[in-house]
Every structure is written in C-alpha cells, then in structure tokens.
C-alpha cells in the first residue's frame, strides 16, 4: 500500500469535519449556548472562520495537502509574526492532537484502534448490505489490521511528528 490508498481513505473524512462544524454552529445558535454572544459581529465572523479552519485541519487529506508548506516552515523556522506560519502551526497542532492516540501506551493505542476498526467494519457491513464492495480497511473479511496500522504509522503519523 502506498500513500495513494491512504489519500483515498482520508478524503472520506472531510464530510465528518464539515458535520462537526455544522454541529458547532447548531450548539452556538441554541438558546443560552452562544458563549461568544458579547463580541462584535466582525469578531464573531473571524472566530467562526478560525473554528471552521481548525476543525477542517483534522481532515488528513488537508494535512497531506499542506505537508510541503509545513516542511518549508520547519526549514526556515517558525515566525510568530508570520500569519501563514501561525495558520500552519494551528493546523499541525490539530492534526497531532487528532493522531495522539498513536503516541500513547500500547493498551491505549490498541483500544482506540479497536474502536476505530469497529466503526469502519460497521460501515463496511452496511455498504456490503447495500451491494457495494467496501474498501479493504472497512471490510472485516479482507482487512489486515496490523498491516493497515503499520502503513498508517509509516505514512501519516511518523512524518507528522517528525
């Protein structure tokens, strides 16, 4: 497996990030839940843009698109006065936070992976019931979890933390 397969897989998750942002807006619009109600309209718009960008940064396809920019920033050094660097750093922090289970103890990392594959296999079962061949990682009959996890670590996690 190469990065092409991983890119295909992670593109599916952008839908999830958009859902999370939509849910954030629903919560903020619920009676008594808008913790930002006392800031100006323009500040509120900027804050929503920041929240949206940070949520979308958890999409791994987004991360893969900005890797070269992150590498360039690492070469020249982080400059807090550079707005592009601040944006890239926020994206990197969101990605590393999202992937942090891989840095935990074996028991913790395995527990998260077990939950993830249970979700993947449930989706694969639904796809199969609809007559659609699920992707290998979502097919409990074809998935080789150790191989999938090693590829994920090699192509996504380790380069991200480097």
C-alpha positions as CSV (number, residue, x, y, z in Angstrom):
1,X,0.0,0.0,0.0
2,X,1.2,3.5,-0.8
3,X,0.1,7.0,0.1
4,X,-2.4,6.9,-2.8
5,X,-4.6,4.4,-0.9
6,X,-4.3,6.4,2.3
7,X,-5.2,9.6,0.4
8,X,-8.4,8.0,-0.9
9,X,-9.3,6.8,2.6
10,X,-8.7,10.1,4.3
11,X,-10.7,12.1,1.7
12,X,-13.8,10.4,3.1
13,X,-13.4,12.1,6.4
14,X,-13.8,15.7,5.2
15,X,-17.6,15.1,5.4
16,X,-17.1,14.3,9.1
17,X,-15.3,17.6,9.8
18,X,-18.0,19.6,8.0
19,X,-20.6,17.8,10.1
20,X,-18.6,18.8,13.3
21,X,-18.6,22.4,12.2
22,X,-22.3,22.3,11.4
23,X,-22.9,20.8,14.9
24,X,-20.8,23.6,16.4
25,X,-23.0,26.2,14.7
26,X,-26.1,24.4,15.9
27,X,-24.9,24.5,19.5
28,X,-23.8,28.1,19.3
29,X,-27.3,29.0,18.0
30,X,-29.1,27.1,20.7
31,X,-30.7,29.2,23.4
32,X,-28.2,30.1,26.1
33,X,-25.3,28.3,24.4
34,X,-23.6,31.1,22.4
35,X,-20.6,31.8,24.6
36,X,-19.5,34.4,22.1
37,X,-22.7,36.5,22.1
38,X,-21.0,39.5,23.5
39,X,-18.3,40.0,20.9
40,X,-18.8,42.2,17.8
41,X,-20.3,40.8,14.6
42,X,-17.0,41.0,12.8
43,X,-15.1,39.3,15.6
44,X,-17.8,36.6,15.7
45,X,-17.2,36.0,11.9
46,X,-13.5,35.8,12.4
47,X,-13.9,33.4,15.3
48,X,-16.2,31.1,13.3
49,X,-13.7,31.1,10.4
50,X,-11.0,30.1,12.9
51,X,-13.1,27.4,14.4
52,X,-14.0,26.1,10.9
53,X,-10.4,26.1,9.8
54,X,-9.3,24.3,12.9
55,X,-12.0,21.6,12.6
56,X,-11.2,21.1,8.9
57,X,-7.5,20.8,9.8
58,X,-8.3,17.5,11.4
59,X,-9.0,16.1,7.9
60,X,-5.9,14.1,7.0
61,X,-6.4,14.9,3.3
62,X,-6.0,18.6,4.3
63,X,-2.9,17.7,6.2
64,X,-1.4,15.9,3.3
65,X,-2.0,18.9,1.1
66,X,0.0,21.3,3.4
67,X,2.9,19.0,4.3
68,X,5.3,20.7,1.8
69,X,4.4,24.1,3.5
70,X,5.0,22.6,6.9
71,X,8.4,21.3,5.7
72,X,9.3,24.8,4.3
73,X,8.3,26.4,7.6
74,X,10.4,23.9,9.5
75,X,13.4,24.7,7.3
76,X,13.2,28.5,7.8
77,X,12.0,28.3,11.4
78,X,8.7,29.3,12.9
79,X,8.0,33.0,12.8
80,X,5.1,34.0,15.1
81,X,4.7,37.3,13.3
82,X,4.0,35.5,10.0
83,X,0.3,34.8,9.7
84,X,0.9,31.9,7.4
85,X,3.2,30.3,9.9
86,X,0.5,30.8,12.7
87,X,-2.1,29.1,10.4
88,X,0.2,26.2,9.6
89,X,1.1,25.7,13.3
90,X,-2.6,25.7,14.2
91,X,-3.2,23.1,11.5
92,X,-0.3,21.0,12.7
93,X,-1.5,21.2,16.3
94,X,-5.0,20.0,15.3
95,X,-3.5,17.1,13.3
96,X,-1.1,16.0,16.0
97,X,-3.9,16.2,18.6
98,X,-6.1,14.1,16.4
99,X,-3.4,11.5,16.0
100,X,-2.2,11.5,19.6
101,X,-3.6,8.1,20.4
102,X,-0.8,6.6,18.4
103,X,1.7,8.1,20.8
104,X,0.1,6.6,23.9
105,X,0.8,3.3,25.6
106,X,0.2,0.1,23.7
107,X,-3.0,-0.5,25.7
108,X,-4.4,3.0,25.0
109,X,-3.4,3.0,21.3
110,X,-4.9,-0.5,20.8
111,X,-8.1,0.5,22.5
112,X,-8.5,3.5,20.1
113,X,-7.6,1.3,17.1
114,X,-10.2,-1.3,18.2
115,X,-12.9,1.4,18.4
116,X,-11.9,2.8,15.0
117,X,-12.0,-0.6,13.3
118,X,-15.3,-1.4,14.9
119,X,-16.7,1.8,13.3
120,X,-15.0,1.0,10.0
121,X,-16.3,-2.6,9.9
122,X,-19.8,-1.4,10.8
123,X,-19.7,1.0,7.8
124,X,-18.3,-1.8,5.6
125,X,-21.1,-4.1,6.7
126,X,-23.7,-1.5,5.8
127,X,-22.0,-1.0,2.4
128,X,-22.0,-4.7,1.7
129,X,-25.7,-5.0,2.6
130,X,-26.3,-2.3,0.0
131,X,-24.4,-4.3,-2.6
132,X,-21.3,-2.1,-2.5
133,X,-17.9,-3.6,-2.1
134,X,-16.3,-1.8,0.9
135,X,-12.8,-0.5,0.9
136,X,-10.3,-3.1,2.3
137,X,-9.9,-1.2,5.6
138,X,-13.6,-1.3,6.1
139,X,-14.1,-4.9,5.2
140,X,-13.8,-7.2,8.2
141,X,-13.2,-10.1,5.8
142,X,-10.2,-8.6,4.0
143,X,-8.7,-6.1,6.3
144,X,-5.3,-6.9,7.8
145,X,-5.3,-4.5,10.8
146,X,-1.6,-4.9,11.7
147,X,-0.6,-4.0,8.1
148,X,-3.1,-1.1,7.9
149,X,-1.8,0.3,11.2
150,X,1.8,0.0,10.2
151,X,1.1,1.8,6.9
152,X,-0.8,4.5,8.8
153,X,2.1,4.9,11.2
154,X,4.7,4.9,8.4
155,X,3.0,7.3,6.0
156,X,1.0,9.6,8.3
157,X,1.9,9.5,12.0
158,X,5.7,9.4,12.0
159,X,6.1,12.0,9.2
160,X,3.7,14.3,11.1
161,X,5.6,14.2,14.3
162,X,8.9,14.5,12.6
